[in-house]
Amino acid sequence: MKTKLLYIAQNTIEGNIIKDELNERNIACYITGSSLQAGIGELPIDAMFSKVYVKEEDFESAKVFIKEYKVNQKLDKPGNWICDFCKENSPNYITSCWNCSKEKGINLNS
Ligand SMILES: [Zn+2]
């Protein structure tokens, strides 16, 4: 099976967000680089990034998603929100938790 490099995520969290979003669209993907955090000083810089690969046949539709994803990233405010359920930090440009998939809480004052 042939795979193609789709996207280089800034970190493991972003890599997992991309993975979840692609899975929702029935696109299988593979992430490399996510378990290289230990001994980072000896590794080249790009080992900190998560590389997202998809099957060659899914590449075009995955590319469409990445384009949308990048647009949303620019439109939304930077920063993070904390999930009410699992207390994980998610970036503001996604609306459901990357970890447990719960929707972002609407009532931010509680
Ligand atoms: Zn959560």
Residues whose N, C-alpha, C, O or C-beta is under 5 A from the ligand:
A	BS01	ZN	C83 F85 C86 K87 E88 C97 N99 C100 S101 K102
